[in-house]
Amino acid sequence: QVWLVESGGGLVQTGGSLKLSCIASGRTAYGYVAGWFRQTPTKEREFVASITRDGQNTDYGDSVKGRFTISRDNAKNTTYLQMNSLKPEDTAVYYCAASSRFYGVTEIPGHYNYWGQGTQVAVSS
């Protein structure tokens, strides 16, 4: 079994920055593709970013390209999401996810079989 624990959410003003962390524990967690998604009460779960297990390939949703950066430190079993130039539209619950079946980046929620509990990000105008 794999456990994902997220932290780093909070309230920031427009144009500010936040860095989210996702610490994984369990068997061979370092070998999993990792991703970030976000969700609001009025929108379906939205893809944010994904990264391969070696960190060489990344993928981003169109709405966050150029502003967000996904990275990972396998020695610490941790995946990060650096969020810059935040906008009110970025307000959502952010979820960390991992896949034990896919080795390439993927934007489809159903391809991930492990999920964190979510952390709230709010951006004020």
Backbone as CSV, one residue per row, in Angstrom:
resi,resn,N_x,N_y,N_z,CA_x,CA_y,CA_z,C_x,C_y,C_z
1,GLN,0.836,-1.179,0.000,0.000,0.000,0.000,0.880,1.242,0.000
2,VAL,0.383,2.333,-0.628,1.091,3.598,-0.703,0.245,4.676,-0.042
3,TRP,0.871,5.460,0.814,0.207,6.589,1.450,0.808,7.885,0.924
4,LEU,-0.052,8.861,0.626,0.367,10.172,0.162,-0.142,11.223,1.136
5,VAL,0.753,12.053,1.644,0.400,13.093,2.596,0.831,14.443,2.039
6,GLU,-0.123,15.364,1.906,0.116,16.668,1.303,0.218,17.758,2.365
7,SER,0.914,18.835,2.003,1.012,20.000,2.861,1.366,21.214,2.009
8,GLY,1.228,22.408,2.576,1.648,23.628,1.904,0.535,24.528,1.424
9,GLY,-0.718,24.111,1.537,-1.822,24.950,1.112,-2.003,26.143,2.031
10,GLY,-2.798,27.113,1.575,-3.048,28.296,2.369,-3.723,29.379,1.560
11,LEU,-3.738,30.589,2.119,-4.353,31.758,1.495,-3.273,32.736,1.067
12,VAL,-3.313,33.150,-0.198,-2.359,34.125,-0.724,-3.096,35.146,-1.578
13,GLN,-2.455,36.283,-1.818,-3.001,37.314,-2.679,-2.649,37.043,-4.139
14,THR,-3.404,37.643,-5.027,-3.115,37.532,-6.452,-1.665,37.913,-6.739
15,GLY,-0.973,37.084,-7.517,0.422,37.320,-7.835,1.397,36.663,-6.889
16,GLY,0.911,36.094,-5.809,1.769,35.446,-4.833,2.162,34.037,-5.234
17,SER,2.882,33.368,-4.330,3.405,32.029,-4.596,3.139,31.090,-3.434
18,LEU,3.025,29.811,-3.750,2.921,28.738,-2.776,3.677,27.534,-3.300
19,LYS,4.184,26.711,-2.385,4.834,25.462,-2.760,4.182,24.315,-2.003
20,LEU,3.578,23.395,-2.746,2.939,22.231,-2.167,3.914,21.057,-2.130
21,SER,3.790,20.228,-1.101,4.619,19.039,-0.961,3.738,17.811,-0.814
22,CYS,4.209,16.699,-1.342,3.512,15.420,-1.238,4.533,14.361,-0.856
23,ILE,4.436,13.854,0.361,5.361,12.845,0.862,4.719,11.473,0.721
24,ALA,5.424,10.563,0.053,4.924,9.217,-0.188,5.628,8.210,0.706
25,SER,4.867,7.222,1.155,5.435,6.119,1.920,4.812,4.817,1.444
26,GLY,5.557,3.739,1.566,5.095,2.453,1.097,6.112,1.818,0.164
27,ARG,5.778,0.661,-0.358,6.698,-0.088,-1.195,6.934,0.585,-2.545
28,THR,8.184,0.771,-2.887,8.648,1.294,-4.182,7.909,2.547,-4.622
29,ALA,7.590,3.417,-3.692,6.911,4.657,-4.035,7.759,5.528,-4.957
30,TYR,9.072,5.401,-4.868,9.970,6.192,-5.712,9.829,5.855,-7.186
31,GLY,9.284,4.679,-7.504,9.155,4.235,-8.881,7.856,4.623,-9.557
32,TYR,7.000,5.391,-8.905,5.686,5.731,-9.444,5.672,7.061,-10.169
33,VAL,4.889,7.132,-11.242,4.561,8.409,-11.859,3.747,9.219,-10.855
34,ALA,4.004,10.516,-10.785,3.304,11.386,-9.847,2.580,12.498,-10.593
35,GLY,1.493,12.968,-10.002,0.727,14.040,-10.617,0.026,14.900,-9.597
36,TRP,-0.431,16.055,-10.059,-1.240,16.967,-9.258,-2.524,17.288,-10.011
37,PHE,-3.645,17.283,-9.284,-4.948,17.650,-9.804,-5.588,18.659,-8.863
38,ARG,-6.623,19.352,-9.355,-7.355,20.275,-8.500,-8.846,20.177,-8.792
39,GLN,-9.663,20.560,-7.792,-11.108,20.425,-7.922,-11.822,21.494,-7.109
40,THR,-12.927,22.020,-7.662,-13.804,22.964,-6.989,-15.207,22.378,-6.970
41,PRO,-16.117,22.947,-6.146,-17.493,22.423,-6.113,-18.222,22.515,-7.437
42,THR,-17.811,23.424,-8.327,-18.515,23.645,-9.582,-17.796,23.096,-10.809
43,LYS,-16.604,22.539,-10.627,-15.838,22.037,-11.760,-15.411,20.588,-11.535
44,GLU,-15.295,19.859,-12.637,-14.776,18.501,-12.594,-13.288,18.544,-12.258
45,ARG,-12.787,17.475,-11.696,-11.373,17.413,-11.344,-10.505,17.727,-12.561
46,GLU,-9.562,18.661,-12.390,-8.771,19.198,-13.481,-7.304,18.793,-13.343
47,PHE,-6.715,18.372,-14.451,-5.300,18.032,-14.475,-4.439,19.279,-14.331
48,VAL,-3.401,19.190,-13.495,-2.484,20.301,-13.281,-1.090,19.984,-13.806
49,ALA,-0.501,18.869,-13.356,0.873,18.539,-13.751,1.156,17.069,-13.501
50,SER,2.135,16.529,-14.233,2.559,15.145,-14.066,4.060,15.051,-14.309
51,ILE,4.695,14.058,-13.694,6.138,13.883,-13.823,6.482,12.400,-13.774
52,THR,7.441,11.972,-14.626,7.872,10.586,-14.635,8.725,10.283,-13.413
53,ARG,8.952,9.001,-13.168,9.648,8.597,-11.953,11.089,9.080,-11.908
54,ASP,11.717,9.276,-13.067,13.087,9.777,-13.101,13.154,11.297,-13.199
55,GLY,12.001,11.959,-13.296,11.952,13.407,-13.343,12.319,14.025,-14.673
56,GLN,12.573,13.224,-15.705,13.024,13.756,-16.985,11.899,14.328,-17.835
57,ASN,10.695,13.795,-17.700,9.564,14.260,-18.496,8.491,14.855,-17.602
58,THR,7.946,16.001,-18.029,6.864,16.650,-17.304,5.774,17.071,-18.273
59,ASP,4.572,17.286,-17.737,3.430,17.712,-18.529,2.583,18.635,-17.670
60,TYR,2.003,19.678,-18.294,1.222,20.669,-17.559,-0.095,20.959,-18.253
61,GLY,-1.105,21.267,-17.451,-2.351,21.745,-18.007,-2.171,23.128,-18.612
62,ASP,-2.977,23.440,-19.634,-2.819,24.707,-20.344,-2.971,25.920,-19.424
63,SER,-3.827,25.831,-18.433,-4.112,26.968,-17.575,-2.972,27.315,-16.618
64,VAL,-1.989,26.417,-16.450,-0.910,26.661,-15.493,0.462,26.695,-16.137
65,LYS,0.558,26.455,-17.439,1.848,26.460,-18.118,2.550,27.804,-17.964
66,GLY,3.828,27.746,-17.636,4.607,28.961,-17.448,4.528,29.531,-16.052
67,ARG,3.613,29.032,-15.218,3.446,29.540,-13.854,3.747,28.489,-12.793
68,PHE,3.407,27.228,-13.067,3.605,26.142,-12.105,4.762,25.250,-12.556
69,THR,5.454,24.655,-11.589,6.543,23.731,-11.868,6.431,22.513,-10.962
70,ILE,6.412,21.322,-11.560,6.404,20.087,-10.793,7.822,19.531,-10.731
71,SER,8.196,18.977,-9.589,9.506,18.380,-9.416,9.408,17.257,-8.388
72,ARG,10.470,16.468,-8.272,10.462,15.396,-7.277,11.866,15.139,-6.766
73,ASP,11.934,14.647,-5.547,13.179,14.262,-4.905,12.977,12.837,-4.416
74,ASN,13.443,11.868,-5.192,13.195,10.467,-4.870,13.895,10.027,-3.585
75,ALA,15.014,10.658,-3.259,15.707,10.323,-2.016,14.846,10.657,-0.803
76,LYS,13.959,11.650,-0.951,13.062,12.051,0.124,11.631,11.555,-0.085
77,ASN,11.397,10.808,-1.161,10.059,10.312,-1.495,9.035,11.448,-1.524
78,THR,9.419,12.556,-2.139,8.596,13.755,-2.116,8.437,14.335,-3.516
79,THR,7.218,14.758,-3.833,6.906,15.479,-5.057,6.456,16.884,-4.684
80,TYR,6.871,17.873,-5.470,6.572,19.269,-5.182,5.790,19.905,-6.324
81,LEU,5.012,20.927,-5.977,4.353,21.767,-6.967,4.602,23.217,-6.573
82,GLN,5.496,23.881,-7.303,5.768,25.297,-7.089,4.785,26.114,-7.906
83,MET,4.015,26.973,-7.254,2.981,27.763,-7.909,3.334,29.241,-7.785
84,ASN,3.550,29.887,-8.926,3.884,31.306,-8.979,2.807,32.071,-9.742
85,SER,2.808,33.382,-9.574,1.852,34.259,-10.268,0.427,33.761,-10.112
86,LEU,0.044,33.460,-8.893,-1.259,32.864,-8.625,-2.405,33.820,-8.948
87,LYS,-3.495,33.245,-9.437,-4.699,33.976,-9.805,-5.886,33.459,-9.003
88,PRO,-6.956,34.250,-8.857,-8.155,33.748,-8.172,-8.702,32.470,-8.782
89,GLU,-8.530,32.285,-10.081,-8.995,31.085,-10.762,-8.259,29.826,-10.311
90,ASP,-7.116,29.988,-9.634,-6.363,28.846,-9.124,-6.916,28.319,-7.808
91,THR,-7.869,29.021,-7.216,-8.474,28.584,-5.961,-9.137,27.222,-6.141
92,ALA,-8.737,26.252,-5.313,-9.258,24.890,-5.426,-8.640,24.032,-4.332
93,VAL,-9.158,22.811,-4.205,-8.497,21.788,-3.408,-7.536,21.050,-4.330
94,TYR,-6.286,20.967,-3.940,-5.257,20.335,-4.753,-4.940,18.943,-4.215
95,TYR,-4.889,17.966,-5.124,-4.654,16.574,-4.767,-3.376,16.056,-5.409
96,CYS,-2.574,15.366,-4.626,-1.424,14.636,-5.131,-1.863,13.228,-5.490
97,ALA,-1.292,12.663,-6.554,-1.654,11.326,-6.997,-0.422,10.578,-7.493
98,ALA,-0.509,9.242,-7.487,0.570,8.392,-7.972,-0.017,7.206,-8.720
99,SER,0.731,6.707,-9.699,0.306,5.567,-10.503,1.366,4.482,-10.466
100,SER,0.947,3.270,-10.166,1.846,2.121,-10.177,1.807,1.367,-11.497
101,ARG,0.887,1.720,-12.405,0.702,1.013,-13.676,1.231,1.766,-14.889
102,PHE,1.340,3.096,-14.800,1.793,3.906,-15.913,3.164,4.483,-15.614
103,TYR,4.041,4.461,-16.624,5.394,4.974,-16.468,5.637,6.254,-17.257
104,GLY,4.686,6.654,-18.080,4.748,7.919,-18.776,3.780,8.907,-18.151
105,VAL,3.998,10.187,-18.415,3.102,11.207,-17.868,1.692,10.992,-18.412
106,THR,0.695,11.230,-17.571,-0.686,11.056,-17.979,-1.560,12.111,-17.308
107,GLU,-2.572,12.583,-18.045,-3.477,13.615,-17.577,-4.818,13.053,-17.115
108,ILE,-4.994,11.744,-17.156,-6.275,11.105,-16.874,-6.341,10.664,-15.423
109,PRO,-7.324,11.169,-14.651,-7.403,10.800,-13.230,-7.505,9.299,-12.990
110,GLY,-8.228,8.585,-13.863,-8.418,7.160,-13.683,-7.155,6.334,-13.809
111,HIS,-6.099,6.894,-14.349,-4.834,6.184,-14.467,-4.030,6.193,-13.169
112,TYR,-4.435,7.011,-12.222,-3.767,7.091,-10.925,-4.542,6.270,-9.907
113,ASN,-3.849,5.422,-9.164,-4.521,4.545,-8.212,-4.234,4.881,-6.746
114,TYR,-3.447,5.922,-6.490,-3.209,6.393,-5.127,-3.403,7.898,-5.079
115,TRP,-4.080,8.374,-4.026,-4.419,9.792,-3.899,-4.194,10.288,-2.481
116,GLY,-3.791,11.548,-2.379,-3.702,12.203,-1.094,-5.050,12.722,-0.647
117,GLN,-5.091,13.326,0.532,-6.346,13.796,1.103,-6.773,15.160,0.571
118,GLY,-5.872,15.874,-0.078,-6.164,17.189,-0.608,-5.745,18.300,0.335
119,THR,-5.329,19.426,-0.241,-4.975,20.606,0.539,-5.579,21.835,-0.130
120,GLN,-6.167,22.725,0.671,-6.887,23.877,0.150,-5.939,25.009,-0.217
121,VAL,-6.121,25.542,-1.425,-5.411,26.732,-1.879,-6.441,27.795,-2.215
122,ALA,-6.312,28.974,-1.632,-7.222,30.081,-1.892,-6.424,31.313,-2.293
123,VAL,-6.821,31.938,-3.393,-6.141,33.127,-3.905,-7.139,34.272,-3.900
124,SER,-6.862,35.301,-3.147,-7.769,36.436,-3.017,-7.427,37.514,-4.036
125,SER,-8.442,38.263,-4.457,-8.257,39.370,-5.382,-8.167,40.686,-4.644
